[in-house]
Amino acid sequence: MRNFQLTSSASHVDPAAIVEASHVFQSRVLCNNPEYKGLVMNLALPLAAQHEPLMHAWISSTLLFMSGNGDSPQMREESVLHYNHAVRELQTSVLEGDLSDEWKRATVMLCHAIELLQPIPSPLLARSHLTAAHHMFQATIGRPGLPENDHDGLLFEAYIIRTATNCLFQQDIHRQLPYNYVENLSAMHSDALKRRSLEMSPLNCPWLSNFGPEMMDMVFKTSWIYAQGLSADSDCQEAVEIWHNLDKMAEAGGVLPHAVRESDYKITRRIWSTACRALLWPLVPAERSRHASPDHEAIMSFGLRDMGAMPQAWADDMTMFWPLVILAALSRSFNNQSIASEMVTRFRTPVSAHTVDNVRSFLTEAWEATDKTVPFNDSESLRSILL
């Protein structure tokens, strides 16, 4: 990288401070699993040393947290400069070589995360990063040997979760993806673990081990089905199949982190299952009549009660924001809406204040709508929610 240049402050930063800042970025944005002891940046550096856009993206993400709280105007300004370099240089090189190149996928995933950390993120730019990531990862489907190393395995994990949790909110983008998309990516990831004789554990898979790849597949498929705008008489067999899988999904599929009580862990998995069930409710009239809680609002009450019992360590994980938005938007009772509104405030640490404000605006719109059966119809307010 003969022409690579650091901004003035970045060139004089203590290396120890860089490592500390990258740890903060990782724990708040990339991986909130206390069992994972690795440093993602260290895995990425050999690749970043060969590709300037990825190096710019990592420097940008680190500078955001260099001051401890990410509130240093100078560091934030220089972070933006490196971020802009990463975006521009990725755009000019994206058509060169293989679209599925690991460094390109890594850069665009970092750029998506960095954009969402801005004081006022640009939904258009964040969505463009997400769209680019879809094109890049779609190009990996069927490629033998991928992911081929620890860093690429983490990329697959991060992308799977971003794809699953954004599917319902970004319906116009995700309509490009097939129903079994996450299932296929998860299978590639699982095969890679087997090739390298690794287990699905927090030490190797800090994201997917928390929830299990099957749960993320259910989240994606549930969102995908809901976005089709089907009615109760559509006889959607996929919805029925997911409905029957949800109970076992709540109890199995992930690997219990040693630092977390089993009861707390099961609560978080049950929350995901409950949110999926709440979305599928209108599509499975025959199945829900046999359910223990035949009232839709009772499902929301049940899920919100579990969220209230969730330990703060899990509440600091931004992935848990997905089930909260689902349960909140589908709530119809004033009591459940009040509880959900208060809970949204708990996520101001892992989710940007701007995202929280967008969610509040969307919830107000959903709760005031005349037709209260379809709060997740594709709309500008829904598209403003990006995870």
C-alpha positions in Angstrom: 0.0 0.0 0.0 2.5 2.5 -1.2 0.1 5.5 -1.3 -1.8 4.8 1.9 -2.0 7.7 4.2 -3.2 8.0 7.8 -4.9 11.2 9.0 -2.8 13.3 11.3 -4.2 12.1 14.7 -4.4 8.5 13.6 -0.7 8.5 12.7 0.3 9.4 16.3 -2.0 7.1 18.2 -0.5 4.7 20.8 -0.8 1.1 19.5 -2.2 0.0 22.9 -5.0 2.6 22.5 -5.8 1.2 19.1 -6.1 -2.3 20.5 -8.3 -1.1 23.4 -10.5 0.9 21.0 -10.9 -2.1 18.7 -12.0 -4.2 21.7 -14.6 -1.6 22.5 -15.8 -1.6 18.9 -15.9 -5.3 18.8 -17.9 -5.7 22.0 -20.4 -3.0 21.3 -20.9 -3.5 17.5 -19.5 -6.8 16.3 -19.7 -9.4 19.0 -21.2 -9.2 22.5 -20.3 -12.7 23.4 -18.1 -12.7 26.6 -16.9 -16.2 25.8 -15.1 -15.1 22.5 -11.6 -14.1 23.4 -10.3 -13.4 20.0 -9.8 -9.9 18.4 -11.5 -9.7 15.0 -9.2 -6.9 14.0 -6.1 -9.1 14.4 -7.7 -11.7 12.0 -8.5 -9.0 9.5 -5.1 -7.2 9.5 -3.2 -9.5 7.1 -6.0 -9.0 4.5 -6.3 -5.3 5.3 -2.5 -4.9 4.7 -3.1 -6.0 1.1 -6.3 -3.9 0.4 -6.5 -0.2 1.2 -10.3 0.0 1.5 -10.4 -2.6 4.2 -7.6 -0.9 6.1 -9.4 2.4 5.9 -12.6 0.8 7.2 -10.8 -0.7 10.2 -9.1 2.5 11.0 -12.4 4.4 10.8 -14.1 1.9 13.1 -11.3 2.1 15.7 -11.1 5.9 15.7 -14.8 6.1 16.5 -14.1 4.5 19.9 -10.6 6.0 20.5 -11.9 8.5 23.1 -13.6 5.8 25.1 -17.1 7.1 24.5 -16.8 7.9 20.8 -17.5 11.6 21.5 -14.2 13.2 20.4 -15.1 15.6 17.5 -11.6 15.3 16.1 -11.5 11.5 16.2 -15.0 11.3 14.7 -14.0 13.7 11.9 -10.9 11.7 11.0 -13.0 8.4 11.3 -15.3 9.9 8.7 -12.4 10.7 6.4 -11.1 7.1 6.5 -14.7 5.8 6.1 -15.1 7.9 3.0 -11.8 6.6 1.6 -13.0 3.0 2.2 -16.4 3.6 0.4 -14.8 5.4 -2.6 -12.0 2.9 -3.1 -14.3 0.0 -2.7 -16.6 1.4 -5.3 -13.8 1.8 -7.8 -12.5 -1.7 -7.2 -15.7 -3.7 -6.8 -15.8 -4.6 -10.5 -12.2 -5.7 -10.6 -11.6 -9.3 -9.9 -14.1 -11.6 -8.1 -17.1 -9.9 -6.6 -17.1 -12.5 -3.8 -13.5 -11.6 -2.7 -13.2 -11.9 1.1 -11.7 -8.4 1.5 -14.6 -6.8 -0.4 -17.2 -8.6 1.7 -15.3 -7.5 4.9 -15.1 -3.9 3.8 -18.7 -3.5 2.9 -19.8 -5.2 6.2 -17.6 -2.8 8.2 -18.9 0.2 6.2 -22.5 -0.8 7.0 -21.7 -1.0 10.7 -19.8 2.3 10.6 -22.6 4.2 8.8 -25.1 3.1 11.5 -22.7 4.5 14.2 -22.9 8.0 12.7 -24.8 10.7 14.7 -27.3 10.9 11.9 -26.8 7.8 9.7 -27.8 8.0 6.1 -30.5 5.2 5.5 -29.8 5.4 1.8 -26.0 4.8 2.3 -26.6 2.1 4.9 -29.0 0.4 2.6 -26.6 0.6 -0.3 -24.0 -1.2 1.8 -26.5 -3.9 2.6 -27.5 -4.3 -1.1 -23.8 -4.6 -2.0 -23.2 -7.2 0.7 -26.1 -9.2 -0.7 -24.6 -9.2 -4.2 -21.2 -10.2 -2.8 -22.4 -13.0 -0.6 -24.8 -14.3 -3.2 -21.7 -14.8 -5.4 -20.3 -17.2 -2.8 -23.2 -19.6 -2.9 -22.0 -23.0 -4.2 -18.3 -22.0 -4.1 -16.4 -24.9 -2.7 -14.2 -24.2 0.3 -15.9 -21.1 1.5 -15.6 -19.8 4.2 -12.0 -20.9 4.2 -10.5 -19.3 7.4 -11.4 -17.9 10.8 -11.9 -14.4 9.5 -14.2 -15.4 6.7 -16.1 -17.7 9.0 -16.8 -14.6 11.2 -17.9 -12.7 8.1 -20.4 -15.3 7.2 -21.8 -15.3 10.8 -22.1 -11.5 10.9 -23.7 -11.4 7.5 -26.2 -14.1 8.3 -27.4 -12.3 11.3 -27.6 -8.9 9.6 -29.5 -10.4 6.7 -32.0 -12.2 9.0 -32.7 -9.2 11.2 -33.0 -6.7 8.4 -35.3 -8.9 6.2 -38.6 -7.6 7.5 -37.5 -4.0 7.7 -35.8 -3.8 4.3 -38.4 -5.8 2.3 -37.7 -4.2 -1.0 -34.0 -5.2 -0.8 -34.6 -8.7 0.6 -37.1 -9.6 -2.1 -34.1 -10.3 -4.3 -33.1 -13.2 -2.0 -34.6 -16.7 -2.2 -36.5 -18.3 0.7 -33.7 -20.7 1.5 -30.9 -18.1 1.3 -29.9 -18.1 4.9 -30.3 -21.9 5.1 -27.8 -22.3 2.3 -25.3 -19.8 3.8 -25.6 -21.6 7.2 -24.9 -24.9 5.5 -21.7 -23.5 3.9 -20.6 -22.2 7.3 -21.4 -25.5 9.0 -19.5 -27.5 6.3 -16.5 -25.2 6.8 -16.4 -25.9 10.6 -16.5 -29.7 9.9 -13.6 -29.4 7.4 -11.5 -27.6 10.0 -12.6 -30.0 12.8 -14.2 -27.1 14.8 -17.4 -27.1 16.9 -20.2 -24.6 16.9 -19.1 -23.0 20.1 -18.7 -19.4 21.5 -14.9 -19.8 21.1 -15.3 -20.3 17.3 -18.7 -18.8 16.4 -19.4 -15.9 18.7 -22.6 -14.9 16.9 -24.3 -18.1 15.6 -23.5 -20.1 18.8 -25.6 -17.6 20.7 -28.8 -18.4 18.8 -28.0 -21.4 16.6 -28.1 -21.2 12.8 -31.6 -22.8 12.8 -33.0 -19.9 14.8 -31.6 -17.3 12.4 -33.0 -19.4 9.5 -36.4 -19.2 11.2 -36.1 -15.5 11.6 -35.3 -14.9 8.0 -37.9 -17.3 6.7 -40.6 -15.9 9.0 -39.8 -12.3 7.8 -39.7 -13.4 4.2 -43.1 -15.1 4.4 -44.6 -12.1 6.2 -43.3 -9.7 3.5 -45.2 -11.6 0.8 -48.4 -10.1 2.1 -50.2 -13.5 2.4 -53.7 -13.8 3.9 -55.1 -16.4 6.4 -56.7 -18.4 3.6 -53.5 -18.6 1.6 -52.6 -22.1 3.0 -49.0 -21.3 3.4 -47.4 -24.6 4.3 -44.0 -23.0 4.9 -45.6 -20.9 7.7 -47.2 -24.0 9.2 -43.8 -25.8 9.1 -42.0 -22.9 10.9 -44.8 -22.7 13.5 -44.2 -26.3 14.4 -40.5 -25.8 14.6 -40.6 -22.8 16.9 -41.1 -24.6 20.2 -38.0 -26.8 19.7 -36.1 -23.8 18.3 -36.7 -22.0 21.7 -35.1 -24.8 23.6 -32.3 -26.0 21.3 -29.9 -25.1 18.6 -27.4 -22.9 20.3 -24.5 -23.5 22.6 -24.8 -22.2 26.2 -22.0 -19.8 27.1 -20.4 -20.7 30.4 -20.8 -17.2 31.8 -24.6 -17.3 31.3 -27.2 -19.1 33.4 -29.2 -21.7 31.5 -32.5 -20.0 32.5 -31.4 -16.6 31.2 -30.2 -18.3 28.0 -33.5 -20.0 27.4 -35.4 -16.8 28.0 -33.5 -15.1 25.1 -34.1 -18.0 22.7 -37.8 -18.0 23.7 -38.1 -14.3 22.9 -36.9 -14.9 19.4 -39.4 -17.8 19.0 -42.2 -15.7 20.4 -41.6 -12.8 18.0 -41.6 -15.3 15.0 -44.9 -16.8 16.3 -46.4 -13.3 16.6 -45.6 -12.6 13.0 -46.9 -15.9 11.7 -50.1 -15.8 13.8 -52.4 -14.5 11.0 -51.2 -17.1 8.6 -51.9 -20.3 10.7 -55.5 -20.1 11.9 -55.8 -23.9 12.2 -52.5 -24.3 14.2 -53.1 -21.4 16.6 -56.4 -22.8 17.7 -54.5 -25.6 19.3 -51.9 -23.3 20.9 -51.9 -22.7 24.7 -52.5 -18.9 24.2 -55.1 -18.5 21.4 -55.2 -14.7 21.9 -52.7 -12.8 19.7 -52.2 -10.1 22.3 -51.3 -12.7 24.9 -48.4 -13.7 22.7 -47.1 -10.1 22.9 -47.6 -10.0 26.6 -45.7 -13.3 27.0 -42.8 -12.0 24.9 -42.6 -8.6 26.6 -42.7 -10.3 30.0 -39.7 -12.4 28.9 -37.9 -9.3 27.7 -38.4 -7.7 31.0 -36.8 -10.7 32.7 -33.8 -10.6 30.3 -30.5 -9.9 32.0 -28.9 -6.6 31.0 -25.9 -8.4 29.4 -28.3 -9.7 26.7 -30.1 -6.4 26.5 -26.8 -4.8 25.5 -26.8 -7.0 22.4 -28.3 -5.1 19.5 -29.6 -8.3 17.9 -32.2 -8.5 20.6 -33.6 -5.2 19.2 -35.3 -7.2 16.5 -37.8 -9.2 18.6 -38.6 -6.1 20.6 -39.6 -4.1 17.5 -41.8 -7.0 16.4 -43.5 -7.4 19.7 -43.9 -3.7 20.2 -45.4 -3.0 16.7 -47.9 -5.9 17.0 -49.1 -4.9 20.4 -52.6 -3.5 20.6 -53.2 -3.0 24.3 -52.2 0.3 25.9 -50.4 -1.7 28.7 -48.2 -3.7 26.2 -47.5 -0.6 24.2 -46.3 1.3 27.3 -44.1 -1.6 28.4 -42.6 -1.9 24.9 -42.0 1.9 24.6 -40.1 1.9 27.9 -38.0 -1.1 26.8 -36.9 0.6 23.6 -34.9 3.0 25.8 -32.8 0.1 27.2 -31.2 -0.3 23.8 -29.6 3.2 23.6 -26.2 1.7 24.3 -25.9 -0.9 21.5 -28.2 0.8 19.0 -27.7 4.4 17.9 -30.0 7.1 19.3 -31.0 7.9 15.7 -32.1 4.3 15.2 -34.1 4.3 18.4 -35.8 7.6 17.3 -36.7 5.9 14.0 -38.2 3.0 15.8 -40.2 5.3 18.0 -41.6 7.1 15.0 -42.5 3.8 13.3 -44.2 2.5 16.5 -46.3 5.7 16.7 -47.3 5.2 13.1 -48.1 1.5 13.6 -50.1 2.1 16.8 -52.2 4.9 15.2 -52.9 3.1 12.0 -56.5 2.4 11.1 -55.7 -1.1 9.8 -53.9 -2.6 12.7 -53.4 -6.0 11.1 -50.4 -5.1 8.9 -48.0 -2.9 10.8 -45.0 -4.2 8.8 -46.2 -3.2 5.3 -43.3 -1.9 3.3 -43.0 1.8 4.0 -40.4 4.6 4.3 -40.7 4.6 8.1 -40.0 0.8 8.2 -37.1 1.2 5.9 -35.5 3.7 8.2 -34.9 0.9 10.7 -31.5 -0.7 9.9 -29.6 -3.1 12.1 
